[in-house]
């Protein structure tokens, strides 16, 4: 069984054991603050929110069971987080601080390679999402999200989902009607 579509369970197992000792968190980052934790979603989902200059809140991402969660850039370079990351519907994540993660990577070359591999795959996911955002229709993005998390509609309101897709709720209703 694979950890996710990029990293096998065998590759990830040393870090998975390390994360287990950290416990679960409800909120991993607050926009504008420094984020010092990241982890693995073990159940449920986390939402990524971004507040714009006018105070409007936008859903900009999700992390589901088996996926990385956290503001990795803020954690690694100690910069202000651009998002708030919060648990949804009974979500739980095993977390680690940036300092402990760095110490883990420094343990040996294999752990450092794992860190590099994880960072490369996070970059690949961000790149895929960027391309999807610009090149895929809202319907295609909706279908891809449902494929990624089939239980999504039990966790997220249609208004929130419309925000993530960048459409109005009425448009999402039409999309849903077309694919039923």
N, C-alpha and C positions, 0 to 999 in steps of 0.2 A: 504494500500500500504506500502511496506517495503522500508526503506532507502537503504538497499542493502540486499544481501542474508543472512547476519548474524544478522543485527540489524533492528528491526521494526521501522516504522515511529514514533510510540508512544514513544519508548525508546529514539529515537534520537531527538525528537522535542525540548526539552529544549536547546540543544546545537545548533540545526539548527537556532533557533531564535537568539542566541548569535552570530553566524557566519554572519548572514545577515548584521549586522551593520559594518562589516569589509571591504566590497568592494571586488573588483576583482583585480587579480594580473596576470602579464604576465610571470614572472620568479620567481620561488619559492626558488631555491637553485643554488649555483655555487660550483662545485667540488673544494674542498680545503678550502672553506669558511665556516663560521658558518651559519647554517640555523636556523632561528628564527620564521618561519611561516609554517603553514600547513592549510589544509582546505578541502573543498568539491567541486568537479568539478560539475558545474551546466550546462555547455554545452561544446561540443567539446571534446578535449583530451589534455593531457600533456604527454610529453615523458621524460623518464629518460635516461640520457647519462652518460657514464663513459669513461674517457680518460685513456688509458693504459700508461705504462712507455715509450713506443716508440712513443707516440703521436697519436696512432690510437684511433678513437672514436667508441664506441659500444653502440647500443641501448639496454638497459637492462630492460626496463619496460615501461608500459603505464598506465595511469589512465584515465578512461572514465567518462562520466556524471553519477553522483550518487555514485562515488567512492572517497575514501580518496586520497589526494595528498599531498606529502611533505616528507621530510626526518625526520621522527619522532624521530629516534635515535639521530641525530645531534641536533634537537631542544630540546629534553629532557635532554641530558647529556652535551650539549654545546661542542660537538666534531666536527672536520672538516667533512663536507659533503663528501661522497664518490661519489656523482652523481651531475650532473647539471639537474635541472628540469625546462623545458620550455613549454610554451603554444604552441599548434599547431592550425592551421586553425580556428581562431576566438574563441578559448577556453576561458572560464571564470571560475574562482573559487572564492568562498567566503572564506576568510582566517581569521586566528586569530594568534596572536603571542603566543609563548610558555608561556610567563608570564601571559597573559590574560587567556589562557587556564588553567593554573595551578590555578589561582584565581577562575575560574569557578568551577573546581573540588573541591576546598576547601569550596565552598558554603555550601554544606550539604552532607550527606551520599549518597543520591540518585545520585547526580552529580559525586561523587567520584566513585560509582559503575559503572556509565556510562563510565567514563574514563577507568576503569579497563576492562570493557566489550569491549570497542573499541580496546584497546591495545591487548587483547586476540584474537580478531578477525583479527587484522592486523597480528599478529604472525601466526595465522592459514593460512591466505592467503600467507604469505611468505613461510611457510612450504609446502603448496600445490604447489607453484610455484617451489620450490627447488626440490620436488619429481618429478614434471612434467618435469623439465629440465633434470633430470637424467634417468627417467624411461619411458618417452613418446618419441615417434619418432618425428622428425620435422613435419611430416604430422599431427600427432595427436595434437601437440602444435598449429599448424596453424589453424586446425579446431576448437580447443577450443578458440582461440583468436577471430576467426570469430563469434563464438557463443556469446562470451562476447561483441563484438562490430560488428554487421552486416555491418555497414557502413565503416568499417576500410579501405577498398581499395580506398575510396574516400578521406581519410585523410592522408594516408601514401604511400610513394613511395615503389615500390617493392624492391629496394635496401635497404631501411631502414628496411622493414619487414624481409628481408633475414638476416640482421645484428641481429635483435632481435631473430630470430629463430636459429642463429648460423650456417647458411648455406650460400653457394654462391648463387647469384641471379639465375644462371642457374638451380640449384637444386630446388629452389622455383618455377621456371617455370614448371619443371617436376611435382612437387607436385600439382600445380594448375591444370595442364593438367589431372592428374589422378582423381581429384575429381569433375571435371566439369560435 
